[in-house]
């Protein structure tokens, strides 16, 4: 786990304040995980239970701090109600042979129930924090096993964009680093429960699955060539196809704004109520064209989100080149479903 300067963190809860300076020693651990703004692509490949998503990591994230207490019998969490994180913390403790508890604090800049991986980020940050409190590192395969037992999960435990089979909680492809993107988004309101959504929206027909396979193959090629225009087209097509399952009320209006503004494309939270426009990130995201987009979007919804993707350098590609089990990009939709 990457060392973190505890003095840069400002946690409100007093039970953490007194021990922040102990982070890095056994007993206090900290973890961080980025969220996503929905998905660049989400669908299913031909075959059984091949639902997948292509993540779009953003700078917003969750922090978790865990204070190990070997005399405690349970894990206490703040804010209350994050029972999934409590369950995961207990599983990690048991994995390392401990039958005790502690205090878990989670803080996040991700809204809940919006399809932005808030729950996944909480869980992954928790896993890192608990392992860190023991001066241990939790193997990825163990983390995936624990997450699989809790809920369908985004691939936020990996850096950069990944193709992830979220219902099976299984990595498909780890892609090259995503260039910097700026996303202007709105929230139509309401919240979506991840588990309930995935239970309701299971069936994707053969024709759609074949198109999703083609879109995925194009996505892998677009990442390798850094073709943002192609990624924008793919994200837009995925958003259009998602209208059949989880329609956005303001989608047509957002399409018109996208076409008039020169946006790379539309990206949505496929399981949530948010719609965004993708632009190349620049030093001046308040330039006139972007201001015009924001003004037009505020006529639809007063609360606008300004988001940036997490930029991971080409060391992600180096990881791929050195990974013995890297899957080759399938050539046909039929092969992708195997």
C-alpha positions as CSV (number, residue, x, y, z in Angstrom):
1,X,0.0,0.0,0.0
2,X,1.3,3.5,-0.9
3,X,2.4,5.4,2.2
4,X,0.2,8.3,3.0
5,X,1.1,11.4,5.0
6,X,-1.5,11.3,7.8
7,X,-1.2,15.0,8.5
8,X,-2.8,15.8,5.1
9,X,-6.0,14.1,6.2
10,X,-8.7,15.8,8.2
11,X,-11.1,13.4,9.8
12,X,-13.9,14.6,12.0
13,X,-14.3,11.6,14.3
14,X,-12.2,11.9,17.5
15,X,-11.4,8.2,17.8
16,X,-9.2,8.6,14.7
17,X,-7.7,12.0,15.4
18,X,-5.6,10.9,18.4
19,X,-4.0,8.1,16.5
20,X,-3.4,9.4,13.0
21,X,0.3,9.9,13.7
22,X,0.5,6.1,14.3
23,X,-0.4,5.2,10.7
24,X,2.3,3.0,9.3
25,X,2.7,1.1,12.5
26,X,0.8,-2.0,13.4
27,X,-2.6,-1.0,14.7
28,X,-3.6,1.8,12.3
29,X,-4.1,1.3,8.6
30,X,-5.4,3.5,5.8
31,X,-6.8,2.7,2.4
32,X,-7.9,4.7,-0.6
33,X,-9.9,3.7,-3.7
34,X,-11.1,5.9,-6.6
35,X,-14.7,5.8,-7.9
36,X,-15.8,5.8,-11.5
37,X,-18.2,8.0,-13.5
38,X,-20.3,5.1,-14.6
39,X,-18.8,3.2,-17.4
40,X,-17.4,3.8,-20.9
41,X,-19.1,0.6,-21.9
42,X,-21.4,-1.8,-20.1
43,X,-23.2,-4.8,-21.5
44,X,-22.7,-8.6,-22.0
45,X,-20.7,-10.8,-24.3
46,X,-22.2,-13.9,-26.0
47,X,-22.4,-16.8,-23.6
48,X,-23.7,-17.4,-20.1
49,X,-23.3,-14.8,-17.4
50,X,-20.8,-12.6,-19.3
51,X,-22.0,-9.2,-18.1
52,X,-19.1,-6.8,-18.2
53,X,-18.2,-3.1,-17.8
54,X,-15.3,-0.9,-18.8
55,X,-14.5,1.4,-16.0
56,X,-13.9,5.2,-16.2
57,X,-11.9,6.0,-13.0
58,X,-12.3,9.6,-11.6
59,X,-10.4,11.6,-9.1
60,X,-13.2,11.3,-6.5
61,X,-12.5,8.6,-4.0
62,X,-13.1,6.9,-0.7
63,X,-10.7,6.9,2.3
64,X,-10.8,4.3,5.0
65,X,-9.0,4.3,8.3
66,X,-9.0,1.2,10.5
67,X,-7.8,1.2,14.2
68,X,-7.2,-2.4,15.2
69,X,-8.3,-3.3,18.7
70,X,-7.3,-6.8,19.7
71,X,-9.6,-6.6,22.8
72,X,-12.7,-5.7,20.8
73,X,-15.2,-8.4,19.7
74,X,-16.6,-6.5,16.7
75,X,-15.9,-3.8,14.2
76,X,-17.5,-0.4,14.8
77,X,-18.0,1.8,11.7
78,X,-18.6,5.5,11.2
79,X,-20.8,6.6,9.5
80,X,-23.2,4.0,10.9
81,X,-25.0,1.8,8.4
82,X,-22.0,0.8,6.2
83,X,-22.6,-2.8,7.0
84,X,-20.9,-4.1,3.8
85,X,-17.6,-2.5,4.9
86,X,-18.0,-4.0,8.4
87,X,-18.6,-7.5,6.9
88,X,-15.5,-7.1,4.7
89,X,-13.3,-5.9,7.5
90,X,-14.3,-8.9,9.6
91,X,-13.5,-11.2,6.6
92,X,-10.0,-9.6,6.2
93,X,-9.3,-10.0,9.9
94,X,-10.3,-13.6,9.8
95,X,-8.2,-14.2,6.7
96,X,-5.1,-13.1,8.7
97,X,-6.1,-15.4,11.6
98,X,-7.6,-12.7,13.9
99,X,-10.8,-12.9,15.9
100,X,-11.1,-9.4,17.1
101,X,-12.4,-6.0,16.0
102,X,-11.6,-2.3,15.8
103,X,-12.9,1.0,14.7
104,X,-13.4,1.8,11.0
105,X,-13.9,5.3,9.6
106,X,-14.9,5.9,6.0
107,X,-15.0,9.3,4.3
108,X,-15.8,9.7,0.6
109,X,-16.4,12.4,-2.0
110,X,-18.5,9.9,-4.0
111,X,-22.3,10.2,-3.9
112,X,-24.2,7.0,-3.0
113,X,-26.6,5.2,-5.2
114,X,-25.6,7.1,-8.4
115,X,-23.7,4.4,-10.2
116,X,-20.3,6.0,-9.4
117,X,-18.8,2.9,-7.5
118,X,-19.2,4.5,-4.1
119,X,-19.9,1.2,-2.4
120,X,-17.0,-0.6,-4.3
121,X,-14.6,2.2,-3.4
122,X,-15.7,2.0,0.3
123,X,-15.1,-1.7,0.3
124,X,-11.7,-1.7,-1.5
125,X,-10.5,1.2,0.7
126,X,-11.6,-0.8,3.8
127,X,-9.8,-3.9,2.7
128,X,-6.5,-2.0,2.3
129,X,-7.0,-0.2,5.6
130,X,-7.5,-3.4,7.6
131,X,-4.6,-5.1,5.9
132,X,-2.5,-2.0,6.5
133,X,-3.3,-2.0,10.2
134,X,-1.7,-5.5,10.3
135,X,1.3,-4.4,8.2
136,X,0.1,-6.9,5.7
137,X,-1.0,-6.8,2.1
138,X,-4.2,-8.5,1.1
139,X,-3.8,-10.6,-2.1
140,X,-6.1,-9.5,-4.9
141,X,-7.6,-12.9,-5.3
142,X,-8.6,-12.9,-1.7
143,X,-10.2,-9.4,-2.0
144,X,-12.2,-10.5,-5.1
145,X,-13.4,-13.5,-3.2
146,X,-14.7,-11.4,-0.3
147,X,-16.3,-8.8,-2.6
148,X,-18.0,-11.6,-4.6
149,X,-19.8,-12.7,-1.5
150,X,-21.1,-9.2,-0.8
151,X,-22.3,-7.6,-4.1
152,X,-21.5,-7.1,-7.8
153,X,-18.5,-5.0,-7.8
154,X,-16.7,-2.5,-10.1
155,X,-13.1,-3.0,-10.9
156,X,-11.8,-0.2,-8.7
157,X,-9.2,-2.3,-7.1
158,X,-7.1,-2.0,-10.2
159,X,-5.4,1.2,-11.4
160,X,-6.6,2.7,-14.7
161,X,-9.4,1.4,-16.8
162,X,-10.2,-2.3,-16.8
163,X,-12.7,-4.6,-18.4
164,X,-14.4,-6.2,-15.4
165,X,-17.0,-9.0,-15.2
166,X,-18.9,-7.3,-12.3
167,X,-21.4,-10.0,-11.5
168,X,-18.7,-12.7,-11.3
169,X,-16.2,-10.2,-9.7
170,X,-13.5,-11.2,-12.1
171,X,-10.9,-9.2,-14.1
172,X,-11.2,-9.5,-17.9
173,X,-8.6,-7.1,-19.3
174,X,-6.4,-4.5,-17.8
175,X,-6.0,-1.7,-20.3
176,X,-3.5,1.0,-21.1
177,X,-3.6,4.2,-19.1
178,X,-6.6,6.5,-19.8
179,X,-5.6,10.0,-21.0
180,X,-6.9,12.9,-19.0
181,X,-10.6,13.6,-19.6
182,X,-12.9,16.3,-18.2
183,X,-16.5,15.3,-17.6
184,X,-19.4,17.7,-17.1
185,X,-22.4,15.8,-15.7
186,X,-25.8,16.2,-14.2
187,X,-27.8,14.0,-11.9
188,X,-31.5,13.4,-12.7
189,X,-32.2,12.4,-9.1
190,X,-32.9,9.3,-7.1
191,X,-30.7,6.4,-6.0
192,X,-30.2,2.9,-7.4
193,X,-29.3,-0.1,-5.3
194,X,-26.5,-2.1,-6.9
195,X,-27.8,-5.5,-5.9
196,X,-31.4,-4.8,-6.9
197,X,-30.3,-3.3,-10.2
198,X,-28.2,-6.3,-11.2
199,X,-31.0,-8.7,-10.3
200,X,-33.6,-6.9,-12.5
201,X,-31.4,-6.2,-15.5
202,X,-30.0,-9.6,-16.4
203,X,-31.2,-10.5,-19.9
204,X,-29.3,-9.2,-23.0
205,X,-30.2,-10.9,-26.3
206,X,-27.8,-12.5,-28.8
207,X,-27.9,-9.5,-31.3
208,X,-27.1,-7.0,-28.5
209,X,-24.4,-9.3,-27.1
210,X,-22.7,-9.5,-30.5
211,X,-22.7,-5.7,-30.8
212,X,-21.3,-5.3,-27.3
213,X,-18.5,-7.8,-28.3
214,X,-17.7,-5.6,-31.2
215,X,-17.8,-2.4,-29.1
216,X,-15.4,-4.1,-26.6
217,X,-13.0,-5.1,-29.3
218,X,-13.0,-1.5,-30.6
219,X,-12.5,-0.2,-27.1
220,X,-9.4,-2.2,-26.6
221,X,-8.0,-1.0,-29.9
222,X,-8.9,2.6,-29.0
223,X,-7.0,2.4,-25.7
224,X,-3.9,1.1,-27.3
225,X,-4.0,3.9,-30.0
226,X,-5.1,6.6,-27.5
227,X,-8.0,7.3,-29.8
228,X,-10.3,9.5,-27.7
229,X,-12.7,10.2,-30.5
230,X,-13.4,6.5,-30.9
231,X,-13.8,6.1,-27.2
232,X,-16.3,8.9,-27.2
233,X,-18.3,7.1,-30.0
234,X,-18.2,3.9,-28.1
235,X,-19.4,5.5,-24.8
236,X,-22.2,7.2,-26.6
237,X,-23.4,4.0,-28.3
238,X,-23.3,2.2,-25.0
239,X,-25.4,5.0,-23.4
240,X,-27.9,4.8,-26.3
241,X,-28.2,1.0,-25.8
242,X,-28.6,1.4,-22.1
243,X,-31.8,3.5,-22.7
244,X,-33.6,0.3,-23.3
245,X,-32.9,-0.9,-19.8
246,X,-32.4,2.2,-17.6
247,X,-33.6,5.3,-19.6
248,X,-32.5,8.8,-18.7
249,X,-35.2,11.4,-19.0
250,X,-32.8,14.1,-20.2
251,X,-30.9,12.0,-22.7
252,X,-32.2,13.6,-25.9
253,X,-31.4,17.1,-24.6
254,X,-27.9,16.0,-23.6
255,X,-27.4,14.5,-27.1
256,X,-28.2,17.9,-28.6
257,X,-25.8,19.7,-26.3
258,X,-23.1,17.1,-27.1
259,X,-23.5,17.6,-30.9
260,X,-23.4,21.4,-30.6
261,X,-20.5,21.6,-28.2
262,X,-18.0,19.2,-29.9
263,X,-17.9,16.9,-26.9
264,X,-16.1,13.6,-27.4
265,X,-19.3,11.8,-26.5
266,X,-21.9,11.0,-23.8
267,X,-21.1,8.8,-20.9
268,X,-23.6,7.6,-18.4
269,X,-23.8,5.8,-15.1
270,X,-25.5,2.7,-16.5
271,X,-27.0,1.7,-13.2
272,X,-27.5,5.2,-11.9
273,X,-29.3,8.5,-12.8
274,X,-26.3,10.5,-14.1
275,X,-25.4,11.7,-17.6
276,X,-22.1,13.3,-18.6
277,X,-20.3,14.9,-21.6
278,X,-16.7,13.9,-22.2
279,X,-14.1,16.5,-23.2
280,X,-10.3,16.4,-23.6
281,X,-8.9,17.8,-20.3
282,X,-7.1,21.1,-20.7
283,X,-5.5,23.6,-18.4
284,X,-8.5,25.9,-18.8
285,X,-11.7,23.9,-18.4
286,X,-13.6,27.2,-17.9
287,X,-12.9,28.2,-21.5
288,X,-15.9,29.7,-23.5
289,X,-17.1,26.5,-25.1
290,X,-17.2,24.7,-21.8
291,X,-19.0,27.6,-20.2
292,X,-21.6,27.4,-22.9
293,X,-22.1,23.7,-22.2
294,X,-22.4,24.3,-18.5
295,X,-25.0,27.1,-19.1
296,X,-27.0,24.9,-21.3
297,X,-26.9,22.0,-18.8
298,X,-27.9,24.3,-16.0
299,X,-31.2,24.9,-17.8
300,X,-31.9,21.2,-17.5
301,X,-30.5,20.7,-14.0
302,X,-29.1,23.3,-11.6
303,X,-26.5,21.0,-9.9
304,X,-23.7,20.3,-12.3
305,X,-20.7,18.0,-11.5
306,X,-17.2,18.7,-12.7
307,X,-15.1,15.6,-12.8
308,X,-11.7,14.5,-14.0
309,X,-10.4,11.1,-14.8
310,X,-7.6,9.6,-12.9
311,X,-4.5,9.6,-15.1
312,X,-2.3,6.6,-14.9
313,X,1.0,6.7,-16.9
314,X,2.2,4.1,-19.2
315,X,3.5,1.9,-16.4
316,X,0.1,0.2,-16.7
317,X,1.1,-0.8,-20.2
318,X,4.4,-2.0,-18.8
319,X,2.4,-4.2,-16.3
320,X,0.5,-5.7,-19.2
321,X,3.6,-6.4,-21.3
322,X,5.2,-8.3,-18.4
323,X,2.1,-10.2,-17.3
324,X,2.3,-13.8,-18.3
325,X,-1.4,-14.4,-18.3
326,X,-2.4,-11.4,-20.3
327,X,-5.4,-12.4,-22.4
328,X,-5.2,-11.6,-26.1
329,X,-7.9,-9.3,-27.5
330,X,-10.5,-11.6,-29.1
331,X,-11.0,-11.3,-32.8
332,X,-14.7,-12.1,-33.0
333,X,-17.8,-11.8,-30.9
334,X,-18.0,-15.5,-30.7
335,X,-14.5,-15.9,-29.4
336,X,-15.2,-13.2,-26.8
337,X,-18.1,-15.2,-25.4
338,X,-16.0,-18.3,-24.7
